[in-house]
Amino acid sequence: MNYKKIMILGSGELGRELCISLKRLGCHVIAVDNYEKAPAMQLADQYEVINMLDGNKLELIIKKHNPDLIVPEIEAIRTEKLIELEMQGHNIIPNAQAVYLTMNRIAIREKAAKECQLLTARYAYAENLEELKKHILNIVGIPCVVKPIMSSSGKGQSTVKNETEIEKVWEYACQNMRGDQKKVIAEEFIPFDYEITLLTIRQKYGPTLFCPPIGHRQESGDYRESWQPANMSEKAFQSACHMAQKITDALGGVGLFGVEFFVKGDVVIFSELSPRPHDTGMVTLMGQNLSEFDLHARAILELPIPEITLTYPASASAVILADRDADTFSYSGLEDALKEKNSDLRLFSKPKTRRNRRMGVALACGQSIAEAIEFAKKSASSVKINYGET
Protein backbone atom coordinates (compact mmCIF):
# COMPACT_ATOMS: atom_id res chain seq x y z
CA MET A 1 0.00 0.00 0.00
CA ASN A 2 1.36 3.44 -0.91
CA TYR A 3 1.01 5.49 2.29
CA LYS A 4 1.72 9.19 1.95
CA LYS A 5 0.72 11.16 5.06
CA ILE A 6 2.61 10.12 8.21
CA MET A 7 2.17 11.60 11.70
CA ILE A 8 5.17 11.16 14.03
CA LEU A 9 4.30 11.42 17.74
CA GLY A 10 7.57 12.63 19.24
CA SER A 11 9.91 14.97 17.38
CA GLY A 12 13.33 14.53 18.98
CA GLU A 13 16.48 13.29 17.27
CA LEU A 14 15.05 9.87 16.48
CA GLY A 15 11.91 11.42 15.04
CA ARG A 16 14.08 13.81 13.01
CA GLU A 17 16.05 11.01 11.35
CA LEU A 18 12.86 9.06 10.71
CA CYS A 19 11.34 12.18 9.14
CA ILE A 20 14.33 12.37 6.75
CA SER A 21 13.97 8.70 5.77
CA LEU A 22 10.22 9.07 5.18
CA LYS A 23 10.57 12.23 3.11
CA ARG A 24 13.18 10.54 0.93
CA LEU A 25 10.43 8.05 0.09
CA GLY A 26 7.97 10.78 -0.85
CA CYS A 27 5.94 10.99 2.35
CA HIS A 28 4.19 14.05 3.78
CA VAL A 29 5.25 14.23 7.45
CA ILE A 30 3.43 15.85 10.38
CA ALA A 31 5.66 16.12 13.47
CA VAL A 32 4.12 16.36 16.94
CA ASP A 33 5.71 17.18 20.30
CA ASN A 34 5.10 19.23 23.42
CA TYR A 35 7.51 22.08 22.59
CA GLU A 36 8.16 24.41 19.67
CA LYS A 37 11.07 23.92 17.26
CA ALA A 38 11.62 20.28 18.17
CA PRO A 39 14.20 18.67 15.84
CA ALA A 40 11.75 16.81 13.56
CA MET A 41 9.43 19.83 13.34
CA GLN A 42 12.19 21.79 11.60
CA LEU A 43 12.11 19.34 8.66
CA ALA A 44 8.49 18.20 8.60
CA ASP A 45 5.82 19.46 6.20
CA GLN A 46 3.54 20.37 9.12
CA TYR A 47 3.74 20.23 12.90
CA GLU A 48 1.60 20.40 16.02
CA VAL A 49 2.55 21.35 19.59
CA ILE A 50 0.42 19.57 22.18
CA ASN A 51 0.68 17.61 25.41
CA MET A 52 0.31 14.07 24.05
CA LEU A 53 -0.80 12.82 27.47
CA ASP A 54 -3.98 14.81 26.88
CA GLY A 55 -6.11 12.26 25.04
CA ASN A 56 -8.63 14.82 23.82
CA LYS A 57 -5.97 17.02 22.21
CA LEU A 58 -4.32 13.97 20.70
CA GLU A 59 -7.61 12.90 19.15
CA LEU A 60 -8.26 16.41 17.81
CA ILE A 61 -5.00 16.66 15.86
CA ILE A 62 -5.27 13.11 14.52
CA LYS A 63 -8.78 13.78 13.23
CA LYS A 64 -7.67 17.18 11.92
CA HIS A 65 -4.87 15.72 9.75
CA ASN A 66 -6.29 12.21 9.22
CA PRO A 67 -2.86 10.64 8.57
CA ASP A 68 -2.44 7.31 6.80
CA LEU A 69 -0.08 6.14 9.56
CA ILE A 70 0.48 7.29 13.15
CA VAL A 71 4.01 6.51 14.34
CA PRO A 72 4.74 6.90 18.09
CA GLU A 73 8.36 7.85 18.81
CA ILE A 74 8.31 8.62 22.55
CA GLU A 75 6.82 7.18 25.74
CA ALA A 76 4.74 10.11 27.02
CA ILE A 77 1.60 9.47 24.97
CA ARG A 78 -1.95 8.70 26.11
CA THR A 79 -1.78 5.18 24.71
CA GLU A 80 -5.31 4.28 25.80
CA LYS A 81 -6.54 6.93 23.35
CA LEU A 82 -4.52 5.30 20.56
CA ILE A 83 -6.34 2.02 21.23
CA GLU A 84 -9.65 3.86 20.96
CA LEU A 85 -8.60 5.63 17.75
CA GLU A 86 -7.40 2.38 16.19
CA MET A 87 -10.83 0.88 16.80
CA GLN A 88 -12.23 3.84 14.83
CA GLY A 89 -10.06 2.92 11.83
CA HIS A 90 -6.81 4.84 12.36
CA ASN A 91 -3.59 2.94 11.60
CA ILE A 92 -1.14 2.93 14.55
CA ILE A 93 2.44 1.61 14.13
CA PRO A 94 3.09 -1.18 14.95
CA ASN A 95 -0.39 -1.39 16.49
CA ALA A 96 -2.06 0.36 19.41
CA GLN A 97 -1.87 -2.59 21.79
CA ALA A 98 1.86 -3.04 21.14
CA VAL A 99 2.44 0.67 21.80
CA TYR A 100 0.43 0.48 25.02
CA LEU A 101 2.36 -2.55 26.26
CA THR A 102 5.84 -1.33 25.36
CA MET A 103 5.42 2.22 26.66
CA ASN A 104 4.90 0.75 30.13
CA ARG A 105 7.67 -1.32 31.74
CA ILE A 106 5.15 -3.28 33.80
CA ALA A 107 3.10 -4.42 30.82
CA ILE A 108 6.02 -5.40 28.61
CA ARG A 109 7.84 -7.20 31.42
CA GLU A 110 4.73 -9.22 32.23
CA LYS A 111 4.29 -10.14 28.57
CA ALA A 112 7.95 -11.12 28.19
CA ALA A 113 8.28 -13.11 31.40
CA LYS A 114 4.86 -14.73 31.71
CA GLU A 115 3.30 -14.98 28.25
CA CYS A 116 6.46 -15.41 26.14
CA GLN A 117 8.41 -17.23 28.88
CA LEU A 118 11.59 -15.25 28.20
CA LEU A 119 14.41 -15.31 30.72
CA THR A 120 14.38 -12.04 32.71
CA ALA A 121 15.84 -10.68 35.93
CA ARG A 122 13.75 -10.97 39.12
CA TYR A 123 11.54 -7.91 39.41
CA ALA A 124 8.82 -6.19 41.44
CA TYR A 125 6.79 -2.98 41.22
CA ALA A 126 6.24 -0.26 43.80
CA GLU A 127 3.95 2.77 44.11
CA ASN A 128 5.52 4.23 47.26
CA LEU A 129 8.76 4.18 49.22
CA GLU A 130 7.67 1.62 51.81
CA GLU A 131 6.52 -0.79 49.12
CA LEU A 132 9.82 -0.35 47.28
CA LYS A 133 11.82 -1.14 50.42
CA LYS A 134 9.72 -4.22 51.11
CA HIS A 135 10.08 -5.63 47.59
CA ILE A 136 13.81 -4.95 47.36
CA LEU A 137 14.52 -6.64 50.69
CA ASN A 138 12.15 -9.60 50.20
CA ILE A 139 11.98 -10.27 46.44
CA VAL A 140 14.56 -8.55 44.28
CA GLY A 141 17.61 -8.33 46.53
CA ILE A 142 20.56 -5.94 46.72
CA PRO A 143 22.18 -4.78 44.50
CA CYS A 144 19.29 -3.95 42.19
CA VAL A 145 18.29 -1.40 39.55
CA VAL A 146 15.28 0.90 40.02
CA LYS A 147 13.57 2.61 37.06
CA PRO A 148 10.37 4.60 36.54
CA ILE A 149 7.81 2.50 34.69
CA MET A 150 7.82 5.25 32.06
CA SER A 151 10.89 7.32 31.20
CA SER A 152 13.13 8.07 28.23
CA SER A 153 16.82 7.45 27.54
CA GLY A 154 17.45 5.91 30.95
CA LYS A 155 16.35 8.96 32.94
CA GLY A 156 15.43 8.16 36.53
CA GLN A 157 17.35 4.87 36.54
CA SER A 158 19.85 4.14 39.29
CA THR A 159 21.37 1.28 41.25
CA VAL A 160 20.72 0.41 44.90
CA LYS A 161 23.96 -0.86 46.43
CA ASN A 162 22.84 -0.88 50.06
CA GLU A 163 19.62 -0.40 52.02
CA THR A 164 20.40 3.22 52.96
CA GLU A 165 20.21 4.26 49.27
CA ILE A 166 16.62 3.13 48.66
CA GLU A 167 14.99 6.45 49.61
CA LYS A 168 17.39 8.47 47.45
CA VAL A 169 16.81 6.13 44.50
CA TRP A 170 13.01 6.38 44.91
CA GLU A 171 13.16 10.19 44.89
CA TYR A 172 15.42 10.23 41.82
CA ALA A 173 13.06 7.92 39.92
CA CYS A 174 10.03 10.07 40.83
CA GLN A 175 11.78 13.26 39.69
CA ASN A 176 12.51 11.78 36.26
CA MET A 177 9.27 9.96 35.45
CA ARG A 178 7.44 10.60 32.21
CA GLY A 179 3.70 10.30 32.06
CA ASP A 180 1.45 10.53 35.08
CA GLN A 181 1.93 7.19 36.85
CA LYS A 182 4.00 7.34 40.05
CA LYS A 183 5.33 3.82 39.91
CA VAL A 184 8.73 2.14 39.62
CA ILE A 185 10.14 -1.26 38.75
CA ALA A 186 12.97 -2.77 40.80
CA GLU A 187 15.06 -5.36 38.97
CA GLU A 188 17.65 -7.83 40.16
CA PHE A 189 21.13 -6.62 39.21
CA ILE A 190 22.49 -9.02 36.60
CA PRO A 191 26.32 -9.37 36.63
CA PHE A 192 26.34 -9.44 32.83
CA ASP A 193 29.39 -9.46 30.57
CA TYR A 194 27.83 -6.89 28.23
CA GLU A 195 24.48 -5.67 26.92
CA ILE A 196 23.21 -5.39 23.38
CA THR A 197 20.42 -3.92 21.31
CA LEU A 198 19.07 -6.24 18.63
CA LEU A 199 17.22 -4.21 16.00
CA THR A 200 14.40 -6.47 14.83
CA ILE A 201 12.30 -5.67 11.76
CA ARG A 202 8.84 -7.15 11.21
CA GLN A 203 7.61 -6.97 7.63
CA LYS A 204 4.15 -7.47 6.21
CA TYR A 205 5.31 -9.46 3.19
CA GLY A 206 8.70 -10.79 4.25
CA PRO A 207 10.42 -12.60 7.11
CA THR A 208 11.49 -10.96 10.35
CA LEU A 209 14.98 -9.49 9.88
CA PHE A 210 17.75 -8.79 12.39
CA CYS A 211 20.55 -6.25 12.20
CA PRO A 212 24.02 -7.25 13.41
CA PRO A 213 23.97 -6.80 17.22
CA ILE A 214 24.82 -3.42 18.72
CA GLY A 215 26.90 -3.15 21.88
CA HIS A 216 26.66 -0.11 24.12
CA ARG A 217 28.03 1.46 27.28
CA GLN A 218 25.70 3.23 29.68
CA GLU A 219 26.37 5.87 32.30
CA SER A 220 23.72 7.26 34.66
CA GLY A 221 21.15 5.12 32.86
CA ASP A 222 21.80 6.60 29.41
CA TYR A 223 24.00 5.40 26.59
CA ARG A 224 27.35 7.06 25.96
CA GLU A 225 28.81 4.95 23.14
CA SER A 226 27.43 2.23 20.91
CA TRP A 227 29.20 0.00 18.41
CA GLN A 228 28.38 -2.53 15.74
CA PRO A 229 28.81 -5.44 15.47
CA ALA A 230 28.91 -6.43 19.13
CA ASN A 231 31.32 -9.27 19.78
CA MET A 232 29.11 -12.18 20.84
CA SER A 233 29.07 -15.91 20.24
CA GLU A 234 26.91 -17.35 17.47
CA LYS A 235 24.99 -19.33 20.10
CA ALA A 236 24.18 -16.17 22.07
CA PHE A 237 23.24 -14.28 18.89
CA GLN A 238 20.86 -17.01 17.75
CA SER A 239 19.31 -17.12 21.22
CA ALA A 240 18.76 -13.34 21.12
CA CYS A 241 17.20 -13.59 17.65
CA HIS A 242 14.86 -16.36 18.82
CA MET A 243 13.75 -14.34 21.87
CA ALA A 244 13.36 -11.13 19.87
CA GLN A 245 11.22 -12.86 17.25
CA LYS A 246 9.10 -14.53 19.92
CA ILE A 247 8.18 -11.29 21.67
CA THR A 248 7.80 -9.16 18.52
CA ASP A 249 5.55 -11.84 17.01
CA ALA A 250 3.47 -11.69 20.18
CA LEU A 251 3.17 -7.91 19.78
CA GLY A 252 2.43 -8.03 16.04
CA GLY A 253 2.36 -5.23 13.50
CA VAL A 254 5.16 -4.01 11.26
CA GLY A 255 8.22 -1.85 11.80
CA LEU A 256 11.51 -1.85 13.64
CA PHE A 257 11.78 -2.84 17.31
CA GLY A 258 14.79 -2.18 19.54
CA VAL A 259 15.10 -5.25 21.77
CA GLU A 260 17.63 -5.00 24.61
CA PHE A 261 19.37 -7.97 26.23
CA PHE A 262 21.94 -8.67 28.92
CA VAL A 263 24.49 -11.31 27.90
CA LYS A 264 26.60 -13.48 30.20
CA GLY A 265 28.62 -16.05 28.30
CA ASP A 266 26.11 -17.76 26.03
CA VAL A 267 23.15 -16.90 28.29
CA VAL A 268 20.87 -14.13 27.00
CA ILE A 269 18.47 -12.30 29.35
CA PHE A 270 15.64 -10.05 28.14
CA SER A 271 15.83 -6.46 29.39
CA GLU A 272 13.54 -4.04 27.52
CA LEU A 273 11.87 -3.38 24.19
CA SER A 274 10.93 -0.27 22.20
CA PRO A 275 8.56 -0.44 19.18
CA ARG A 276 10.60 2.10 17.23
CA PRO A 277 14.19 3.09 16.35
CA HIS A 278 16.54 2.97 19.32
CA ASP A 279 19.03 5.61 20.46
CA THR A 280 21.92 3.12 20.47
CA GLY A 281 20.97 2.31 16.87
CA MET A 282 22.14 5.72 15.65
CA VAL A 283 25.39 3.90 14.92
CA THR A 284 23.60 2.40 11.89
CA LEU A 285 23.62 5.85 10.26
CA MET A 286 27.28 5.12 9.55
CA GLY A 287 27.73 1.38 9.57
CA GLN A 288 24.84 -0.17 7.60
CA ASN A 289 23.65 0.04 4.01
CA LEU A 290 20.23 1.00 5.45
CA SER A 291 20.02 2.85 8.77
CA GLU A 292 17.52 1.84 11.44
CA PHE A 293 15.39 4.80 10.30
CA ASP A 294 15.44 3.66 6.67
CA LEU A 295 14.48 0.15 7.81
CA HIS A 296 11.61 1.43 9.96
CA ALA A 297 10.36 3.60 7.09
CA ARG A 298 10.47 0.74 4.59
CA ALA A 299 8.77 -1.70 6.96
CA ILE A 300 5.87 0.60 7.87
CA LEU A 301 5.41 1.62 4.22
CA GLU A 302 5.38 -2.09 3.27
CA LEU A 303 8.38 -1.65 0.97
CA PRO A 304 10.94 -4.41 0.35
CA ILE A 305 14.18 -4.79 2.32
CA PRO A 306 16.40 -6.98 0.10
CA GLU A 307 19.31 -7.16 2.55
CA ILE A 308 20.95 -5.56 5.58
CA THR A 309 24.73 -5.36 5.36
CA LEU A 310 27.57 -3.68 7.22
CA THR A 311 29.47 -1.11 5.17
CA TYR A 312 32.60 -1.26 7.37
CA PRO A 313 34.18 -3.93 9.58
CA ALA A 314 33.19 -1.86 12.64
CA SER A 315 31.36 1.38 13.40
CA ALA A 316 30.64 3.38 16.55
CA SER A 317 28.71 6.36 17.90
CA ALA A 318 29.57 8.65 20.81
CA VAL A 319 27.17 11.19 22.28
CA ILE A 320 27.68 14.94 22.57
CA LEU A 321 26.18 16.16 25.85
CA ALA A 322 25.36 19.59 27.24
CA ASP A 323 26.66 20.33 30.74
CA ARG A 324 24.22 23.10 31.69
CA ASP A 325 20.89 24.75 30.88
CA ALA A 326 20.91 27.49 28.24
CA ASP A 327 18.45 29.18 25.89
CA THR A 328 21.18 30.37 23.52
CA PHE A 329 24.28 28.50 22.43
CA SER A 330 26.48 27.71 19.44
CA TYR A 331 28.88 24.97 18.38
CA SER A 332 32.58 25.06 17.59
CA GLY A 333 35.27 22.48 16.93
CA LEU A 334 33.52 20.89 13.96
CA GLU A 335 36.66 21.20 11.84
CA ASP A 336 38.64 19.09 14.33
CA ALA A 337 35.77 16.65 14.81
CA LEU A 338 35.58 15.89 11.10
CA LYS A 339 39.33 15.52 10.55
CA GLU A 340 39.12 11.88 11.55
CA LYS A 341 38.94 9.47 8.64
CA ASN A 342 35.50 7.89 8.12
CA SER A 343 33.86 10.19 10.68
CA ASP A 344 30.64 12.19 10.64
CA LEU A 345 28.42 14.24 12.95
CA ARG A 346 24.72 14.59 13.63
CA LEU A 347 23.85 17.74 15.58
CA PHE A 348 20.19 17.56 16.51
CA SER A 349 19.18 21.25 16.35
CA LYS A 350 17.49 21.18 19.75
CA PRO A 351 16.34 24.70 20.67
CA LYS A 352 17.68 24.63 24.25
CA THR A 353 20.32 22.81 26.25
CA ARG A 354 19.82 21.07 29.57
CA ARG A 355 22.39 19.42 31.78
CA ASN A 356 23.23 16.00 30.29
CA ARG A 357 20.87 16.57 27.35
CA ARG A 358 22.01 14.74 24.22
CA MET A 359 22.69 17.45 21.64
CA GLY A 360 24.37 15.38 18.97
CA VAL A 361 26.30 12.26 18.15
CA ALA A 362 29.65 11.57 16.51
CA LEU A 363 29.89 8.60 14.15
CA ALA A 364 33.00 6.77 13.01
CA CYS A 365 34.14 3.57 11.34
CA GLY A 366 37.29 1.52 11.71
CA GLN A 367 38.93 -1.82 11.11
CA SER A 368 38.06 -2.92 14.66
CA ILE A 369 35.49 -2.05 17.31
CA ALA A 370 38.18 -0.49 19.52
CA GLU A 371 39.39 1.71 16.67
CA ALA A 372 35.87 2.83 15.72
CA ILE A 373 35.03 3.72 19.34
CA GLU A 374 38.30 5.62 19.71
CA PHE A 375 37.60 7.66 16.54
CA ALA A 376 33.99 8.39 17.57
CA LYS A 377 34.95 9.50 21.11
CA LYS A 378 37.74 11.71 19.79
CA SER A 379 35.38 13.31 17.29
CA ALA A 380 32.68 13.87 19.92
CA SER A 381 35.15 15.43 22.36
CA SER A 382 36.22 17.94 19.70
CA VAL A 383 32.73 19.47 19.50
CA LYS A 384 32.31 22.33 21.97
CA ILE A 385 29.05 23.92 23.06
CA ASN A 386 29.45 27.66 23.61
CA TYR A 387 26.74 28.76 26.04
CA GLY A 388 25.18 32.20 25.76
CA GLU A 389 26.26 32.56 22.11
CA THR A 390 24.30 32.33 18.88
Secondary structure by P-SEA (a helix, b strand, c coil): ccccbbbbccccaaaaaaaaaaaaaccbbbbbccccccccccccccccccccccaaaaaaaaaaccccbbbbcccccaaaaaaaaaaacccccccaaaaaaaacaaaaaaaaccccccccccccccccaaaaaaaaacccccccccccccccccccccccccccaaaaaaaaaaacccccccbbbbbccccccbbbbbbbbbbcccccccccbbbbcccccccccccccccccaaaaaaaaaaaaaaaaaaccbbbbbccccccccbbbbcccccccccccccccccccccaaaaaaaaaaccccccccccccccbbbbbbbccccccccccccccccccccbbbbbccccccccccccbbbbbccccaaaaaaaaaaaaaacccccccc
